[in-house]
Amino acid sequence: MINTQALENTIRVAIVDDHGIVRQGLRTLLTRPGIEVVAEAESGQEAIRVAEQLKPDVMLLDIRMKDGDGLQSLPEIKQASPSTSVIILTTYANPAYLIRAINGGAAGYLSKETDPDQIVRVVRAASAGDSLIDGALLQAALAQMVEAPRPAFTEDSSAMADAMVEPLSEREQDVLRLMVQGLPNGAIADTLSISIPTVKTHVQHILQKLHVSDRTQAALLAVRMRLVH
């Protein structure tokens, strides 16, 4: 008998890398209960098609590929499947890449030299909406975005941006403020003296109200729109 609940809870993953041996290694690593590799691709254009057709829960995306830059394809991937959490998996630990990745819609950023078990943990965390980027790295990236020149907003464009988000409760604002600081759920729970399940509920409500797929993008939007102080 098929366990339909187990199938519903399975994390569907797509792997995008132009090296077959890397894809094979990641597939082997991720072949375990609760995770299913539903697609492989070797270029950004293929990744966009996978996002359109399969809407995976998580996508592991390389940057430098023979047929194009993964970061260039990232916005189209997110447009094709806004609910997909994209994790950049690369050999290039470049702060500029991290900023481009966050701006493009990435939920996380990992080095290919990362401990294999950490990759599995991050895939699970992405699906659960937990923290994916080291707090210090997130803070550095967000600080550079704040310092960078911002495009001028017209009155109409500002109103459209405000209309995109729903008002947050006072507690949700507290949680979002700590998310911007890069705190994981456990640290947020300790800081606010609430339970981790309660934090997770607040995080899910925040993502829904801000119309973003993950907490990294919630932090970016909070900084861009000055939703927290």
N, C-alpha and C positions, 0 to 999 in steps of 0.2 A: 504493500500500500504506500502511495506517495505522500510524504509529509508536506502538505501545501504551505504550512506556516514556515517550515524550514526553507522552502524555495523562495517565499516572499522575503525572508530575512537574509538571503544570500546576497553578498556584495558582488555586483557585476563589474568586472574590470576590463579595460582595454589597454593594450601595451603598444606604444608607438616609439620605434627605434629603427634606424636603418641597418643595424648590425643583427643578423640572425642569431648569433650566439648569445647576444644580450637578451633578445626576446625569449629565446629558449630558456635561459637561466632564470629570467623573471617569471615565466610561466611555471617552471618547476617549483620555484620558491613560493608562488602564490596558489599552487594547487593543494588546497587543504580545506577542511570543513568550513563552510560559511563564506568561502570566496570562490568565484568562478571567473576564469579568464574567457570572455565572450568574443574577443577579437584581437587581432594583431595588425599593425600597419607599419609601413616603413617610410612614410613621408607625411608632411603636414596636410597635403591635399587628401590623402587617404584617411587621415585622422578626422578631417571635417566630415567626410562621407560616413565614417563609422559613427560619429556623434549624431549625424542626421538620422541614420537608419536604426541604430541600436540604443541610443540614449543611455550609455553605461553610467553606473553610479560614480565610478572613479576612472580617470584616465591618467596613466603614467606617460609623460610626454618628454622626449628628448629635445634638446635645443638644436645642436648642429647636426643636420642630416644632408645627405647628398642632394636631395631634391627640394631643399629649402630649410629655412629657419623655423623651428617649432614655435618660437615666440611670435613670429609673424602670423602664424596660423591660429594662435591662441584665441584672439577675439572672435574669429569666425567659428571656432569650436564652441565657445561659450554662447554665441548667438544661435547656433544650431541646436545646442542642448544646454540651456541655462542651469539645469539641475545637476549637471555633471561636475564633480569636484576634480579639477585638473591639478595634478602634482607634477611639477617640473623635476625630472630626474636627469642630472647632467654631470659631466666631468668638470664643468666650468664654474668654480665657486667665485663668481664675480658679482660684487654688490650692485653694479649697474644692471646685470641680468635679473637680479632679484627684484629690483624696482620695476623693470619692464614686465616681469612676470606678474607681480601684484597688480600693476596697472592694467595688464591685459586680461585679468580675471582668474589668475591661478590661486589655488587654495593653499598650496604648499610648495616647498623647494628643497630638494634633497640632492646630495652628492652621490655619484655612483659608488663612491668609496664608503658609503654609509654601511654600518653593520646590517646584514641581510634581515635579521629579525626586526630591526628598526623600520625597514621598508614595510613589512607586514603590519607592524603596529600603526604606522602612519596611514596605510590603506584603511584599516579598521577605524582609526580616528576620523578620517575624512568622511566615511560613511556615517559616523555617529555625530558629526558636527563639532568635534573637539578641536583643541588647538593643534596646528600643524607646523607652524613656524616658530623657531626659537624666539623667545620674547625679546632678547636684545637685538636680534636681527630685524625683527618686525619694527621695533622702536626706531632703529637706525634708518630703515627704509621709509617709514612714515615721516620721520623728521626731514629727510631729504625732499620728500614730496611737498611738505609744507613750505620749505625754503625755495623750492623751484618756482619760476614764474607761472602764474595761473592765467588761463584764458579769461578775458573779460566776460562777465555774465550780463546779458541784457535783462531787463525787467521780466520779459516773457520767459526767457530760459531759466531764470531763477525760480519763477512761479512753477514752471514745469517740473523742476527738480524737487521743489517742496511737495508737489502733488504726488510724486512717486512714492513718498514714504508716509506711513501712518504714524500718528503720535505715539510716543513711547510712554509707558507709565514711569513713575519716579524710580521704582525698583529696577525696571528695565534699563533706564538711563544709568543707574549705578553699575549694573552688570556690563553694559556696553562700554562704559568708561574703563573698567578693568580689562575688558577684551582688547581695547586699544592699547593698554599697557602691556599686552602680551601674556596675561595671566591665564593659565589653564583652569579648567573647571574646579579642580580641587582647591586651588589657591583662591579663586573667587568665592567659593563656599566658605573657606576659613575667614576671609576678609569681611564678608557680609554676615557671618554667623548664620548661614542657612545650609541646607543639605545639598549634596551634589545633584540628586535628582531634580531638586527645585531649580538649581542653576541651569541644568540641561533644558528644563521647561522654559525658563526665561530666554535662553539662547535661541531656542526654536521659534519662540514668539518674535524675538528681535529680527531673526532672519526673514520671517514671513512679513513683518511690517516694513522692513527695508527692501524687500524684494531682491534679496541676494541669496546665493547658494551656500555660502560658508562664512565662518567668522572672520577670515582674513579680509574678504570683500566687505564685510560689515564694518570692520575697523577702518578700511580705506574710505568708505563712504562717510563714516562718522567724522573723519579728519577733513575730507573735502567739503562737507556741508556744515562743519562745525556743530555737529549734533551734541557733542559733549564738551565740557570745559574743565 
